[in-house]
Amino acid sequence: MGLILHKYTTILRQELTRYCNKCHINTTKKTKHCSICNCCIIDYDHHCVFIGKCVGGNNMGQFQQFLGMVFGTLLYGLVSAVMQTNNVKTLS
């Protein structure tokens, strides 16, 4: 496994200030090792069990879009259920 870079093509030597004992690589201050994925992630936020990946700088926008779609779908289902219930009551 290696260091997963997000918006950077290169990291300056001065920024590599920490050492990951599990990956055996030099990392930045913003990098954290995920024990589930077994790799270091820059701008690590959390490991999401629903998508099966770590959420960090590289995919934070995609994760937020995923959450928006999930909540939008839930809202649509809730509104549809309420409307369907109202239709059934008026027909009875």
Backbone torsions as a table, in degrees:
resi	resn	phi	psi	omega
1	MET	NA	162.0	-178.4
2	GLY	-143.8	-172.5	179.7
3	LEU	-79.6	124.4	-179.6
4	ILE	-94.2	114.1	-178.2
5	LEU	-91.1	144.3	179.3
6	HIS	-103.9	-75.8	-176.4
7	LYS	-100.2	2.5	-174.4
8	TYR	-102.5	137.8	172.7
9	THR	-91.0	-31.2	175.4
10	THR	-139.9	151.6	175.1
11	ILE	-115.4	130.5	-179.9
12	LEU	-64.6	147.3	-179.1
13	ARG	-57.1	-34.0	-178.0
14	GLN	-66.8	-26.3	-178.4
15	GLU	-78.5	-20.2	-179.2
16	LEU	-80.9	87.7	-171.7
17	THR	-108.4	-15.8	-178.1
18	ARG	-117.1	161.0	178.6
19	TYR	-123.6	129.7	177.3
20	CYS	-92.4	117.0	-179.0
21	ASN	-71.9	-19.6	-179.1
22	LYS	-87.2	-41.1	178.7
23	CYS	-88.7	-18.7	-177.8
24	HIS	60.4	47.3	176.2
25	ILE	-137.6	159.3	172.4
26	ASN	-81.4	138.7	-177.4
27	THR	-130.2	174.0	177.7
28	THR	-92.3	174.6	178.5
29	LYS	-67.9	-27.9	-177.4
30	LYS	-85.2	-0.6	-176.0
31	THR	-92.6	140.7	176.9
32	LYS	-134.1	145.5	178.6
33	HIS	-87.0	129.1	176.3
34	CYS	-96.0	120.5	-178.3
35	SER	-73.2	-21.6	179.6
36	ILE	-78.7	-48.0	178.6
37	CYS	-80.9	-19.7	-178.7
38	ASN	60.9	46.4	174.1
39	CYS	-153.8	164.9	179.3
40	CYS	-92.0	136.5	-176.7
41	ILE	-123.3	128.5	176.1
42	ILE	-75.7	139.0	-178.6
43	ASP	55.4	43.3	-178.3
44	TYR	-59.2	131.3	175.5
45	ASP	-108.2	-60.1	177.8
46	HIS	-166.5	168.1	173.3
47	HIS	-98.7	122.2	-176.7
48	CYS	-97.3	121.1	-179.3
49	VAL	-74.1	-21.8	-178.2
50	PHE	-75.1	-35.4	177.6
51	ILE	-101.8	-10.2	176.4
52	GLY	71.9	24.9	-178.4
53	LYS	-141.2	167.0	172.6
54	CYS	-80.6	145.2	175.9
55	VAL	-106.2	124.2	-178.5
56	GLY	-153.3	-157.9	-176.3
57	GLY	-60.3	-32.8	-175.1
58	ASN	-73.3	-32.4	-174.1
59	ASN	-130.2	21.5	-179.7
60	MET	-63.0	-43.1	178.6
61	GLY	-62.9	-41.8	178.0
62	GLN	-65.1	-37.7	178.8
63	PHE	-66.3	-40.0	178.0
64	GLN	-65.8	-36.7	174.9
65	GLN	-64.8	-41.4	176.9
66	PHE	-58.7	-46.8	178.4
67	LEU	-62.2	-40.4	177.7
68	GLY	-61.2	-42.1	178.4
69	MET	-67.0	-39.2	179.0
70	VAL	-63.5	-48.9	-179.9
71	PHE	-66.9	-36.1	176.2
72	GLY	-63.6	-41.7	178.1
73	THR	-65.3	-41.9	177.4
74	LEU	-62.9	-42.5	178.8
75	LEU	-63.4	-43.6	178.1
76	TYR	-60.9	-43.8	178.5
77	GLY	-63.5	-41.0	179.1
78	LEU	-65.2	-46.4	179.4
79	VAL	-63.5	-42.0	178.7
80	SER	-62.8	-41.0	179.7
81	ALA	-65.4	-41.1	179.2
82	VAL	-66.3	-42.7	179.5
83	MET	-65.2	-40.4	178.8
84	GLN	-64.1	-41.0	178.2
85	THR	-63.8	-40.8	178.3
86	ASN	-65.7	-38.5	178.7
87	ASN	-65.1	-40.5	-179.5
88	VAL	-66.4	-39.3	-179.8
89	LYS	-66.8	-37.7	-177.9
90	THR	-73.9	-28.5	179.0
91	LEU	-76.6	-24.9	-176.9
92	SER	-74.9	NA	NA
